[in-house]
Amino acid sequence: MATDCEAWLNANPVEAEDLSDSFASGDEDNGVSVITNKNLNNEINGNWLSSSSNSIHEARLKAKAKRRLRKNSSRDSGRGDSLSDNGDVVRGSSVAPTSPKSKLLDRKSRLGKGRGLPKKGGAGGKGVWGRSGEVYEPEEVDEKDPNYDEAQENCVYETVVPPLDERDFEKTVTPIVQEYFEHADTNEVVELLAELNLGPMRSEVPSLAVSLALEAKASQRELTSRLLADLCGPVLSCSDMENSFDKLLRELPDLVLDTPGAPQLVGQFIARAVSDQILSKSYIDGYKGRVDCEYTRAALDRAAVLLKMSLGGLRIDNQWGTGGGQRPVTQLIKEMNLLLKEYLLSGDSKEAERCLRDLEVPHFHHEFVYEAIVMVLESKGEKTFKMVLQLLKSLSASSVITVDQMRRGYERVYMDIAEINIDVPRAYFILEQVVDKSFSMGIIDVKIRDLCPCRGRKRFVSEGDGGVVKVESY
């Protein structure tokens, strides 16, 4: 910039008197500053400048504008800043398309051809498989391809499932059997096992199911027998069943440690399997004279006895019984009445509690309470009264009968007491005694006691009693 200023001064010489800063004589008395220099015509920042100073100031402005332009062009490339004739920066002017900076943000074709449409009709780009709705035809094999292999044309690709080992077998099949105990759908178990590659572990399925059923309830053992009958054929063969029961007989010494009655239960499973024709009738005879283990001998003897009894009319297909949720209500009521009658004869509350648990109907225990109280109302002695209340006390203390079921049983008696009174005239009086005694023993609470109905009485003294108040009211 200094070089430019020196060149300009050489081209435009300035006289010495033009550079003086003194005032003209004769004008100081007027108090007004008068400038007589012909080139002095501007004042910038309070300084009087001559024509040469104006030129220097313009050069400085141009240099400053150039520096600003270079700074902005590096930061905002492609905007097209330019300078006007007077040195002002003009923004917004377009830059030539051939500028390398303008191509950085240009997403269109750099060849300058086309109509500005997306490439490949929108079917190109990262993660794009083609136009939407486009259907691809089967790709034809090019025999001239250097990677072409003639043997690949006849290849058939299938999903291969590796066979299960012993550890994976138990982790996979055990949840299937336990879930079957809940939904009792053998078809679902068949479908799940068919999807697995059991391999040599195929014969382990019946033994695993039976070992789980030994620790379960009678209804679940019945479900296990049905499952074995449905698995034989679609999934397992008769030889797989025989191998599985052979393994169960060998493992009886270990099963007895967890389930003391395992020999008898395994014998029942064998008898049921023979009855369902998934084991041959000669299966038990094949062990005669070859058994040294006492548990195996007990299981085979149990199976042989049941098969002989079946010839006399015993139904082996119903030896495990039916679960509570699958039994008809009339049958459950009959079994509860038999349970109460047996308890009144034996007086064994533990046995009665066990039999009530075996019914597997905790949602129907209010019927047991109802039948017990009705039996007390229909009885004539104090023995039944005391024994039934003692049984209800024991069942309530052990939580076999819940508070809700006990309350529902008493409320049902309250609702039917009017009909019961037709057959038992003293029903109201006996019911009041039962409710008061139950409250004193802690079987029921105050709310249930207060709900007890009482028969309305108009007279407490009859005309022929001589003015004596009756102790018992009818």
Secondary structure, DSSP 8 states (H G I E B T S, - for coil): -HHHHHHHHHHS---TGGG-----TT-TTTT------TT--EEETTEEE-HHHHHHHHHHHHHHHHHHHHHHHHHSTTS--EE-TTS-EE------TT-TTTTSS--S-TTS-S-S--GGGGT-STT--SSTT---------TT-TT--GGGGG-----------HHHHHHHHHHHHHHHHHH--HHHHHHHHHTS--GGGGGHHHHHHHHHHHTS-HHHHHHHHHHHHHHBTTTB-HHHHHHHHHHHHHTHHHHHHH-TTHHHHHHHHHHHHHHTTSS-TTTTGGGTT----HHHHHHHHHHHHHHHHHHTT--GGGSS---GGGS-HHHHHHHHHHHHHHHHHH--HHHHHHHHHHT--GGGHHHHHHHHHHHHHH--SHHHHHHHHHHHHHHHHTTSS-HHHHHHHHHHHHHHHHHHHHH-TTHHHHHHHHHHHHHHTTSS-HHHHHT------S-SS-GGGTT---SS--
